[in-house]
Amino acid sequence: MPSPRPLALAALLASGLFLSATGAEACSCLRAESAAAQMADAELVFIGRVERTAAPGVDGMTKTRFVALRTLKGEHQDSRTIEHHTVSATCGMTYEADQYVIVLAGAEGGRLSTSLCQQPMFDWSDYLKAGDAPPQQTAMATSPINCATARA
């Protein structure tokens, strides 16, 4: 009869391999070199206030509606709805109502979406410097966001 120690060791190794395989499915993001480089990869970049987030749909995605206060890249619209996952393993994230955020979104299939990997990696001022929004696209021209206190 085989010794229980080798069986126990084999079980531990097998479970360790299983944990390694499932851990590989977690979200992993590359860091951009700069805010300008991160913006270059996005279709739309704006500063906004979260209005509400809907319940996730059957595809696991949810939609968050924002009041767009200033568009840094792309066409300005006063309101934007962006799709995203909410589970971190699928690079999802959550937004809270009335939170001020910078949104970097991509476009696929006519829909705007974002992910944990598109979250701002730099200070707000870096995105403002890199933005190409003319003054008429700024709804906050007389009351700019204080970058140090407006972050959530």
Secondary structure, DSSP 8 states (H G I E B T S, - for coil): ---HHHHHHHHHHHHHHHHHHHHTTS------SSHHHHHHT-SEEEEEEEEEE----TTSEEEEEEEEEEEEES---SEEEEEEE--GGGT-----TT-EEEEEEEEETTEEE--GGGS--S-HHHHHHH----GGGBTTTTS---HHHH--
